[in-house]
Amino acid sequence: MTVSELKFHAVVALCVALWLGGCSKPDEPGASTPLSGISVSSFKDRNLVVIVVDSLRADHLGCYGYDKATTPFIDSLAANGLLFERASSNSSYITQSLSALFSGRLPTSGGTVGLFESHPLDETSTLPQWFARAGYYTGIVSNQPLVRGKGFTKGFEDLQIGSLDNPWSGYEVSKRALDFTNDAADDKFMLYLHYLDPHQPYTPLDEFYERLGGGAAAEPLDMLAFRKDYKAAIEAIEGPENPAVQELLRRYDAEIAYTDECIERFVKGLEQQGKLDRTTIVITSNHGEEFLEHGYVGNAWTLFDEVLHVPLIVWAPGAVEPGRIRSRVSLADLPPTLLTLFEIPAEVAGLDGESLFRSAGDRFAFRPPEKAQIAELVIRERAIVRSVVLGDWKYIASSNWARPVERYSVATRFNELRKGMQDGTIEPPPPWGAEGFEALYDLERDPDERVNLLDEGGEALERARGALAAYERYCEENALEPRVAAGVHDVLDPDEIEDLESLGYL
């Protein structure tokens, strides 16, 4: 090995060491601690179903303490499985968060940045590919059309993905999923199941709306009008307790309840097929939703916990004993964890996520991740935001931060900015840069992230900034090259653009 190669490896090793949570105190969540008392059996002879419920906040499930009956069936699975109390998405934008879930790579590290091109790259292995190589029959069933990108579909033998112009109901998704498991016959299978509800716009069935206390006189907040004229709308609304916002929440909850029943139909159908007792089910979400907690509605603008804190439940009868895990984990940890538990040989050295279980005799024991927990939103034309959590301290930094009043104008200029960047008339914002917005929160004392302690952060602020700087250096040496960005009008027709605007993406 040459001197320059030795220097390169030394720099990479230093960056990784700084990025790791070794600076955490032993009693902090996520610190390097002995193997936990929680353990599970091997999953190698089981099927796998990964269920993603789009835009589902953890704090709107009964098993996470919600006081409304939104998820009675999911709650029953959680009561008999492992529930991760503080699981986090690695982005507030769907394809960046799902890329981390599929590949175990963070957005910048894995090259999955941008609005339309942020799906796993050709050179990145993904969960379906790993399971297909291990001999599993693989399938995807989704009524969320944004998983059509080839980075998400590679490795799946059976592809069933709905479209915006021909949307499937959640019931249809469950039916198609059961057709897939039935077709698998006696083969082991890996199924990715994605329910679009409760994504905006919130249009629940009357049955679920009434069940969740519907019938209020208030009109729901018109989110498109809200985006277009934020200043006037916010003056009329005056916060999350406004009846229009509460009505929006009721509709959101009703769609969650509907999806809970869709999942119940699928699981009971799997039981009727005689396959449930040898199937592991993972339930999570790509991100949450904002409801004016920090001045906005929707997602993909900030990295506050209302859009990052997601449910994560692992249910495997006979292999998993009921338990709750308080340590902070992220969706990027899911691929290496599943590869460990299913005993699938794979090269995981380059992954950003960590396996949450280690071999302990004839079982696997839980151990908290050692790395700092990092989330990213990298859409250079509209928002560049990163967050890092060390222990109970959360640091947010943005070099391209749009205030709520600015977000509609930023979103509508998106394609103009992108075209200008492509033809060289507009200088593209760098993916890293001077921080225009910074915040530091003590999540133990301030879980709602209301009090910015940046001016008194001291050592906690230095550690958080250091971890993010180490990740930046790591990406400079190791990050995959992202796809070339394309203008929205180059990849979508006008009707699709209108649909995406109604869904809140533009």
KOLDOVEX-879516 format. One line per field, with one value per residue (C-alpha): residue number from 0; x negated, y, z; residue in one letter. Coordinates in Angstrom, 1 decimal. Example, Ala and Ser with C-alpha at 12.3 -4.5 7.8 and 13.67 -1.06 7.14 Angstrom:
BEGIN
k	0; 1
px	-12.3; -13.7
py	-4.5; -1.1
pz	7.8; 7.1
r	A; S
***
This chain:
BEGIN
k	0; 1; 2; 3; 4; 5; 6; 7; 8; 9; 10; 11; 12; 13; 14; 15; 16; 17; 18; 19; 20; 21; 22; 23; 24; 25; 26; 27; 28; 29; 30; 31; 32; 33; 34; 35; 36; 37; 38; 39; 40; 41; 42; 43; 44; 45; 46; 47; 48; 49; 50; 51; 52; 53; 54; 55; 56; 57; 58; 59; 60; 61; 62; 63; 64; 65; 66; 67; 68; 69; 70; 71; 72; 73; 74; 75; 76; 77; 78; 79; 80; 81; 82; 83; 84; 85; 86; 87; 88; 89; 90; 91; 92; 93; 94; 95; 96; 97; 98; 99; 100; 101; 102; 103; 104; 105; 106; 107; 108; 109; 110; 111; 112; 113; 114; 115; 116; 117; 118; 119; 120; 121; 122; 123; 124; 125; 126; 127; 128; 129; 130; 131; 132; 133; 134; 135; 136; 137; 138; 139; 140; 141; 142; 143; 144; 145; 146; 147; 148; 149; 150; 151; 152; 153; 154; 155; 156; 157; 158; 159; 160; 161; 162; 163; 164; 165; 166; 167; 168; 169; 170; 171; 172; 173; 174; 175; 176; 177; 178; 179; 180; 181; 182; 183; 184; 185; 186; 187; 188; 189; 190; 191; 192; 193; 194; 195; 196; 197; 198; 199; 200; 201; 202; 203; 204; 205; 206; 207; 208; 209; 210; 211; 212; 213; 214; 215; 216; 217; 218; 219; 220; 221; 222; 223; 224; 225; 226; 227; 228; 229; 230; 231; 232; 233; 234; 235; 236; 237; 238; 239; 240; 241; 242; 243; 244; 245; 246; 247; 248; 249; 250; 251; 252; 253; 254; 255; 256; 257; 258; 259; 260; 261; 262; 263; 264; 265; 266; 267; 268; 269; 270; 271; 272; 273; 274; 275; 276; 277; 278; 279; 280; 281; 282; 283; 284; 285; 286; 287; 288; 289; 290; 291; 292; 293; 294; 295; 296; 297; 298; 299; 300; 301; 302; 303; 304; 305; 306; 307; 308; 309; 310; 311; 312; 313; 314; 315; 316; 317; 318; 319; 320; 321; 322; 323; 324; 325; 326; 327; 328; 329; 330; 331; 332; 333; 334; 335; 336; 337; 338; 339; 340; 341; 342; 343; 344; 345; 346; 347; 348; 349; 350; 351; 352; 353; 354; 355; 356; 357; 358; 359; 360; 361; 362; 363; 364; 365; 366; 367; 368; 369; 370; 371; 372; 373; 374; 375; 376; 377; 378; 379; 380; 381; 382; 383; 384; 385; 386; 387; 388; 389; 390; 391; 392; 393; 394; 395; 396; 397; 398; 399; 400; 401; 402; 403; 404; 405; 406; 407; 408; 409; 410; 411; 412; 413; 414; 415; 416; 417; 418; 419; 420; 421; 422; 423; 424; 425; 426; 427; 428; 429; 430; 431; 432; 433; 434; 435; 436; 437; 438; 439; 440; 441; 442; 443; 444; 445; 446; 447; 448; 449; 450; 451; 452; 453; 454; 455; 456; 457; 458; 459; 460; 461; 462; 463; 464; 465; 466; 467; 468; 469; 470; 471; 472; 473; 474; 475; 476; 477; 478; 479; 480; 481; 482; 483; 484; 485; 486; 487; 488; 489; 490; 491; 492; 493; 494; 495; 496; 497; 498; 499; 500; 501; 502; 503; 504; 505
px	0.0; -1.4; -1.8; 1.1; 3.3; 2.3; 3.2; 6.5; 7.5; 6.4; 8.6; 11.6; 11.0; 10.8; 14.0; 15.8; 14.6; 15.8; 19.1; 19.7; 21.4; 18.3; 18.4; 21.7; 21.7; 22.3; 25.7; 27.1; 29.5; 27.4; 24.2; 22.0; 23.4; 23.3; 25.7; 29.3; 31.5; 33.9; 33.2; 34.8; 34.5; 33.2; 35.7; 33.9; 36.8; 39.5; 41.1; 40.7; 43.3; 42.2; 45.3; 44.8; 47.8; 47.2; 47.0; 47.8; 46.6; 45.7; 47.7; 51.0; 50.9; 52.4; 49.4; 47.4; 49.7; 52.4; 55.7; 57.9; 58.7; 56.8; 54.9; 56.5; 55.1; 51.6; 51.7; 52.5; 49.4; 47.3; 48.4; 47.1; 43.9; 41.0; 41.9; 39.1; 40.3; 37.9; 37.4; 36.7; 36.8; 33.6; 35.5; 38.8; 39.1; 40.5; 37.9; 34.9; 36.3; 37.3; 33.9; 32.3; 34.8; 34.1; 30.3; 29.1; 27.3; 28.1; 29.2; 25.9; 23.8; 25.9; 26.2; 30.0; 30.7; 33.0; 36.8; 37.4; 34.0; 33.5; 34.0; 31.3; 28.5; 27.6; 24.5; 26.3; 27.7; 31.2; 33.3; 35.2; 32.0; 30.3; 33.4; 33.7; 30.1; 30.8; 33.6; 36.7; 39.6; 39.8; 42.7; 43.8; 47.4; 47.9; 50.5; 47.8; 46.6; 43.3; 41.8; 41.9; 38.2; 36.0; 33.9; 36.9; 38.1; 34.8; 34.7; 38.5; 39.8; 43.5; 44.2; 47.6; 47.6; 50.6; 50.6; 52.1; 54.5; 55.7; 55.4; 55.9; 57.6; 55.9; 58.3; 57.1; 53.5; 54.3; 56.1; 53.2; 50.7; 52.7; 52.7; 48.8; 48.5; 50.8; 48.8; 45.6; 47.0; 44.4; 41.6; 40.1; 41.1; 40.1; 42.9; 42.8; 46.2; 46.9; 50.2; 50.5; 53.1; 52.9; 51.0; 52.7; 55.2; 57.2; 60.4; 61.5; 64.4; 67.5; 67.4; 63.9; 64.5; 67.5; 65.7; 63.0; 65.4; 66.3; 69.3; 67.8; 69.1; 65.7; 64.3; 60.8; 57.8; 57.4; 53.8; 53.3; 54.8; 52.7; 49.5; 50.5; 51.3; 49.6; 49.5; 53.3; 54.1; 51.9; 53.4; 56.9; 55.9; 53.8; 52.2; 52.8; 55.9; 57.9; 61.1; 60.0; 56.7; 58.5; 60.8; 57.8; 56.4; 59.7; 59.6; 55.9; 56.8; 59.7; 57.4; 55.0; 57.9; 58.8; 55.3; 55.3; 58.2; 56.5; 53.5; 55.8; 57.4; 54.0; 52.8; 56.0; 55.8; 52.3; 53.5; 56.2; 53.5; 51.7; 48.6; 48.9; 47.1; 43.9; 43.9; 42.2; 44.0; 42.3; 44.5; 43.1; 43.5; 41.5; 42.0; 44.7; 46.7; 46.6; 49.8; 48.5; 46.3; 43.6; 45.7; 46.5; 48.5; 47.2; 43.6; 40.3; 39.4; 38.1; 36.5; 38.5; 39.7; 43.2; 41.9; 39.1; 40.5; 42.1; 43.5; 41.3; 42.8; 41.4; 43.9; 42.7; 44.7; 42.4; 39.2; 39.9; 41.0; 43.0; 40.9; 40.3; 37.0; 36.2; 32.9; 32.9; 32.8; 33.4; 34.8; 31.2; 30.6; 33.3; 31.5; 28.4; 30.7; 32.9; 29.9; 28.5; 31.7; 32.5; 28.8; 28.4; 24.7; 24.1; 21.5; 22.6; 19.3; 20.3; 23.7; 24.5; 27.1; 26.1; 27.5; 29.5; 28.8; 25.7; 25.2; 25.4; 25.2; 28.3; 30.1; 29.6; 29.4; 30.3; 27.6; 28.2; 26.5; 23.2; 23.3; 24.9; 28.4; 28.4; 31.3; 31.2; 33.4; 31.4; 33.4; 31.0; 33.6; 35.8; 34.4; 31.1; 31.5; 29.6; 30.1; 28.0; 29.0; 26.5; 28.1; 31.0; 29.5; 30.8; 29.0; 30.6; 28.6; 29.6; 27.8; 31.0; 33.9; 37.2; 39.5; 43.2; 44.2; 41.6; 42.3; 45.0; 42.9; 39.9; 41.9; 43.4; 39.9; 38.6; 38.6; 37.4; 34.4; 33.6; 33.7; 31.4; 29.0; 29.0; 28.3; 25.8; 27.6; 28.2; 25.4; 26.7; 26.6; 23.8; 25.0; 23.0; 22.5; 22.6; 25.5; 28.2; 30.4; 29.2; 31.1; 30.3; 32.9; 32.9; 35.3; 35.6; 36.8; 38.3; 39.6; 41.7; 38.6; 39.9; 36.8; 33.7; 30.7; 28.1; 26.7; 26.1; 25.4; 21.7; 20.3; 23.4; 23.4; 19.7; 20.2; 23.2; 21.5; 18.4; 20.5; 22.1; 18.8; 17.3; 20.2; 19.6; 15.9; 16.9; 19.3; 16.5; 14.4; 17.1; 20.4; 21.9; 22.4; 26.1; 28.1; 28.2; 31.3; 34.0; 36.6; 40.1; 41.5; 38.9; 40.2; 43.9; 46.9; 49.1; 51.7; 49.1; 47.7; 51.2; 51.6; 48.2; 49.2; 52.4; 50.4; 48.1; 44.9; 44.7
py	0.0; 3.4; 6.4; 8.2; 5.2; 4.9; 8.6; 8.1; 5.2; 7.1; 10.1; 7.8; 6.0; 9.3; 10.6; 7.4; 7.5; 11.1; 10.2; 7.2; 7.7; 6.8; 10.3; 9.4; 8.7; 5.1; 5.9; 7.8; 6.2; 5.0; 4.8; 1.7; -0.6; -4.3; -6.6; -5.9; -8.5; -8.4; -11.3; -13.0; -16.3; -16.6; -15.6; -17.7; -20.1; -17.4; -15.2; -11.4; -8.7; -5.1; -2.8; 1.0; 3.2; 6.5; 9.7; 7.9; 9.7; 7.5; 9.7; 8.9; 5.2; 3.8; 1.7; 4.9; 6.6; 8.2; 8.5; 7.8; 4.4; 4.8; 1.6; -1.2; -4.0; -2.6; -2.1; -5.8; -6.8; -4.4; -5.9; -9.2; -8.0; -5.6; -1.9; 0.6; 3.7; 6.2; 5.1; 7.8; 8.2; 9.4; 12.0; 13.8; 13.3; 9.9; 8.7; 9.8; 8.1; 5.0; 4.8; 4.6; 1.9; -0.1; 0.3; 1.2; 4.3; 7.9; 10.3; 12.1; 9.1; 6.9; 9.5; 9.6; 13.3; 15.5; 15.5; 13.0; 11.2; 10.2; 6.4; 3.8; 3.9; 1.0; 0.2; 0.0; -3.3; -3.2; -5.4; -7.1; -7.9; -9.4; -11.6; -12.6; -13.7; -15.8; -17.6; -15.7; -15.0; -11.2; -8.9; -5.3; -4.1; -0.4; 2.3; 4.9; 5.6; 7.3; 3.8; 3.2; 4.3; 1.5; 1.9; 0.7; -2.0; -3.8; -7.2; -7.7; -10.6; -9.5; -5.7; -4.3; -0.5; 1.7; 5.1; 8.5; 8.3; 4.8; 4.8; 1.6; 1.6; 0.2; -2.8; -3.4; -3.3; -6.0; -8.2; -8.0; -8.7; -11.9; -12.9; -12.6; -14.7; -17.3; -17.5; -18.0; -21.5; -23.2; -20.9; -18.4; -14.9; -11.3; -8.8; -5.0; -3.6; 0.2; 1.9; 5.5; 6.4; 8.4; 10.7; 14.0; 15.0; 13.5; 12.1; 9.2; 6.9; 8.0; 4.9; 5.7; 9.5; 9.0; 6.4; 8.9; 11.7; 13.2; 15.4; 18.6; 21.8; 23.2; 23.0; 21.5; 23.6; 23.9; 23.0; 24.2; 27.6; 27.6; 27.1; 29.8; 32.5; 31.5; 34.9; 35.4; 31.9; 31.7; 35.0; 33.4; 30.0; 31.1; 27.7; 23.9; 24.2; 26.1; 24.1; 23.9; 22.3; 20.0; 18.9; 18.1; 16.0; 14.1; 13.2; 12.2; 10.0; 8.4; 7.5; 5.9; 3.8; 2.8; 1.6; -0.3; -2.3; -2.8; -4.3; -6.4; -7.8; -8.8; -10.4; -12.4; -13.5; -14.7; -16.7; -18.3; -19.3; -21.0; -18.8; -16.4; -18.4; -18.5; -14.9; -11.9; -8.6; -5.2; -2.1; 1.4; 4.6; 6.7; 9.9; 11.8; 14.9; 18.5; 20.1; 23.6; 22.5; 24.6; 26.7; 24.4; 21.5; 18.5; 17.2; 17.6; 21.0; 20.4; 17.7; 18.3; 15.1; 15.4; 14.4; 12.1; 10.1; 7.0; 3.7; 0.6; -2.7; -6.2; -9.1; -12.7; -15.2; -17.9; -15.9; -12.6; -12.1; -8.9; -6.0; -2.2; -0.8; 2.8; 3.3; 5.6; 3.8; 4.8; 3.2; 2.9; 0.3; -1.9; -3.5; -4.7; -5.8; -7.9; -9.4; -10.4; -11.9; -13.8; -14.9; -13.7; -13.2; -9.8; -7.1; -4.5; -2.7; 0.4; 0.8; 3.8; 1.8; -0.7; -4.1; -3.8; -7.4; -9.4; -13.1; -14.4; -18.1; -19.6; -16.3; -12.7; -10.0; -6.3; -3.7; 0.0; 1.6; 3.3; 6.0; 9.4; 9.4; 11.5; 12.7; 14.7; 16.6; 17.4; 19.0; 21.7; 23.8; 24.2; 22.9; 21.5; 20.5; 18.0; 16.9; 14.9; 13.3; 12.4; 11.1; 13.4; 16.4; 17.2; 19.6; 20.9; 22.8; 24.2; 26.0; 26.5; 27.1; 28.4; 30.0; 28.9; 32.1; 31.5; 27.9; 28.2; 30.6; 28.4; 25.3; 27.1; 28.2; 24.7; 23.9; 27.3; 26.9; 23.4; 24.4; 27.4; 25.1; 22.7; 25.4; 27.2; 30.4; 29.7; 28.5; 25.4; 25.7; 23.5; 20.3; 21.6; 25.2; 27.8; 27.3; 29.9; 28.2; 26.3; 24.9; 22.8; 21.0; 18.9; 16.2; 14.8; 18.1; 19.5; 16.7; 19.1; 21.1; 24.5; 26.0; 26.6; 26.2; 27.1; 30.0; 27.8; 24.5; 24.3; 20.8; 19.3; 21.8; 21.2; 17.4; 17.7; 20.0; 17.8; 14.7; 16.5; 17.8; 14.3; 12.9; 15.7; 14.6; 11.0; 11.8; 13.8; 10.6; 7.9; 9.3; 7.8; 10.2; 11.1; 11.0; 13.9; 16.0; 16.3; 19.1; 18.2; 18.9; 16.6; 13.6; 14.3; 15.4; 18.3; 16.0; 14.3; 17.7; 18.7; 15.4; 15.9; 19.5; 18.1; 15.6; 18.3; 17.4; 20.6
pz	0.0; -1.0; 1.4; -0.3; 0.2; 3.8; 4.3; 2.6; 4.8; 7.9; 7.0; 6.4; 9.7; 11.5; 10.0; 10.8; 14.4; 14.8; 13.2; 15.5; 18.8; 20.7; 22.1; 23.8; 27.5; 28.5; 30.0; 27.0; 24.5; 21.5; 23.5; 23.2; 25.9; 26.7; 24.9; 26.0; 27.7; 24.7; 22.3; 19.3; 17.5; 13.9; 11.2; 8.5; 7.9; 7.9; 5.2; 5.5; 5.0; 5.3; 5.5; 5.0; 5.9; 4.1; 6.2; 9.5; 12.6; 15.6; 18.0; 16.2; 17.1; 20.3; 21.0; 21.1; 23.5; 21.3; 23.0; 19.9; 18.5; 15.2; 15.2; 17.2; 15.0; 14.7; 18.5; 18.9; 16.8; 18.8; 22.1; 20.9; 19.2; 19.5; 19.5; 19.0; 20.9; 19.3; 15.7; 13.2; 9.5; 7.8; 5.8; 5.6; 1.9; 0.7; -1.8; 0.3; 3.4; 1.5; -0.1; 3.3; 4.3; 1.1; 1.1; 4.5; 3.0; 4.1; 1.3; 0.6; 1.4; -0.9; -3.7; -3.2; -3.3; -5.3; -5.8; -8.6; -8.9; -5.2; -5.5; -4.9; -7.5; -9.9; -7.9; -4.6; -3.3; -1.8; 0.5; -2.4; -4.2; -1.0; -0.4; -4.0; -4.1; -1.0; -2.8; -1.7; -4.0; -3.9; -4.6; -4.2; -3.9; -3.6; -4.3; -3.9; -7.5; -6.4; -5.8; -9.6; -9.9; -11.0; -7.9; -5.8; -8.2; -8.8; -7.2; -7.2; -9.3; -9.0; -9.5; -8.7; -8.4; -8.8; -10.6; -9.9; -12.8; -11.7; -7.9; -5.9; -2.6; 0.5; 0.3; -3.3; -2.0; 0.6; -1.9; -4.4; -1.6; -0.7; -4.3; -4.2; -1.0; -2.4; -5.7; -3.6; -2.7; -0.5; -1.5; 1.1; 0.1; 0.8; 0.2; 0.4; 1.0; 0.8; 1.7; 0.4; 3.0; 5.3; 2.8; 2.0; 0.7; 3.6; 2.1; 4.5; 4.1; 6.1; 8.3; 9.6; 9.8; 12.0; 14.1; 14.8; 15.9; 12.6; 11.9; 13.1; 11.6; 10.8; 7.3; 7.1; 6.4; 2.6; 2.4; -1.2; -0.4; 2.8; 0.8; -1.7; 0.9; 4.1; 5.7; 5.4; 6.3; 9.4; 10.7; 10.4; 11.8; 14.8; 15.5; 15.7; 18.0; 15.4; 14.4; 10.7; 11.7; 14.2; 11.4; 9.2; 12.0; 12.4; 8.7; 9.0; 11.9; 10.0; 7.1; 9.6; 11.0; 7.5; 6.8; 10.1; 8.8; 5.4; 7.3; 9.4; 6.2; 4.8; 8.1; 8.6; 4.9; 5.5; 8.4; 6.3; 3.8; 6.7; 6.3; 9.2; 11.8; 9.7; 8.6; 10.1; 9.8; 10.0; 10.2; 9.8; 7.8; 5.5; 7.5; 9.5; 8.9; 10.1; 11.5; 12.3; 15.2; 13.6; 11.3; 8.4; 7.2; 5.2; 4.9; 3.1; 4.4; 7.9; 10.1; 13.3; 15.1; 13.8; 10.4; 11.6; 14.5; 12.9; 14.2; 14.0; 15.0; 14.5; 14.9; 14.6; 16.6; 18.2; 17.4; 19.1; 22.6; 23.4; 24.4; 24.0; 23.0; 24.1; 22.3; 19.3; 16.0; 12.4; 9.2; 7.8; 10.5; 9.1; 6.1; 8.1; 11.0; 8.7; 7.0; 10.4; 11.7; 8.5; 8.3; 4.8; 3.8; 2.3; 2.2; 4.7; 5.4; 3.4; 5.0; 7.2; 9.2; 11.8; 12.7; 15.9; 16.9; 17.4; 17.6; 21.2; 21.3; 19.6; 19.7; 18.7; 21.3; 20.9; 21.1; 20.5; 17.5; 18.1; 15.3; 15.7; 14.2; 11.1; 8.9; 5.7; 3.3; 0.3; -2.5; -3.6; -5.4; -2.3; 0.9; 2.3; 6.0; 8.1; 11.7; 14.1; 17.4; 20.1; 23.2; 24.0; 22.1; 18.6; 16.3; 13.1; 10.5; 7.1; 4.4; 2.4; 4.9; 3.7; 6.2; 6.0; 4.3; 1.6; 0.8; -1.8; -3.9; -3.5; -4.6; -7.6; -8.8; -8.5; -12.2; -13.2; -10.9; -12.1; -15.8; -15.0; -13.2; -16.2; -18.8; -16.6; -16.1; -12.4; -10.0; -8.2; -4.4; -2.9; -1.1; 1.9; 2.9; 5.6; 7.9; 7.5; 10.2; 13.3; 16.3; 19.3; 21.4; 24.5; 23.5; 27.1; 28.5; 25.3; 23.1; 21.0; 20.0; 21.2; 22.9; 20.8; 23.1; 20.4; 22.4; 25.5; 23.9; 25.0; 24.7; 23.3; 20.4; 19.7; 19.7; 17.3; 15.0; 15.0; 14.2; 11.2; 10.0; 10.3; 8.2; 5.6; 5.4; 5.1; 2.2; 0.4; 0.4; 0.1; -1.2; -4.4; -7.3; -7.5; -10.6; -12.9; -12.1; -14.7; -15.0; -13.8; -17.3; -18.8; -16.8; -16.1; -18.1; -17.0; -15.4; -13.4; -12.3; -11.1; -9.2; -7.5; -6.5; -5.0; -3.0; -1.7; -3.5; -5.6
r	M; T; V; S; E; L; K; F; H; A; V; V; A; L; C; V; A; L; W; L; G; G; C; S; K; P; D; E; P; G; A; S; T; P; L; S; G; I; S; V; S; S; F; K; D; R; N; L; V; V; I; V; V; D; S; L; R; A; D; H; L; G; C; Y; G; Y; D; K; A; T; T; P; F; I; D; S; L; A; A; N; G; L; L; F; E; R; A; S; S; N; S; S; Y; I; T; Q; S; L; S; A; L; F; S; G; R; L; P; T; S; G; G; T; V; G; L; F; E; S; H; P; L; D; E; T; S; T; L; P; Q; W; F; A; R; A; G; Y; Y; T; G; I; V; S; N; Q; P; L; V; R; G; K; G; F; T; K; G; F; E; D; L; Q; I; G; S; L; D; N; P; W; S; G; Y; E; V; S; K; R; A; L; D; F; T; N; D; A; A; D; D; K; F; M; L; Y; L; H; Y; L; D; P; H; Q; P; Y; T; P; L; D; E; F; Y; E; R; L; G; G; G; A; A; A; E; P; L; D; M; L; A; F; R; K; D; Y; K; A; A; I; E; A; I; E; G; P; E; N; P; A; V; Q; E; L; L; R; R; Y; D; A; E; I; A; Y; T; D; E; C; I; E; R; F; V; K; G; L; E; Q; Q; G; K; L; D; R; T; T; I; V; I; T; S; N; H; G; E; E; F; L; E; H; G; Y; V; G; N; A; W; T; L; F; D; E; V; L; H; V; P; L; I; V; W; A; P; G; A; V; E; P; G; R; I; R; S; R; V; S; L; A; D; L; P; P; T; L; L; T; L; F; E; I; P; A; E; V; A; G; L; D; G; E; S; L; F; R; S; A; G; D; R; F; A; F; R; P; P; E; K; A; Q; I; A; E; L; V; I; R; E; R; A; I; V; R; S; V; V; L; G; D; W; K; Y; I; A; S; S; N; W; A; R; P; V; E; R; Y; S; V; A; T; R; F; N; E; L; R; K; G; M; Q; D; G; T; I; E; P; P; P; P; W; G; A; E; G; F; E; A; L; Y; D; L; E; R; D; P; D; E; R; V; N; L; L; D; E; G; G; E; A; L; E; R; A; R; G; A; L; A; A; Y; E; R; Y; C; E; E; N; A; L; E; P; R; V; A; A; G; V; H; D; V; L; D; P; D; E; I; E; D; L; E; S; L; G; Y; L
***
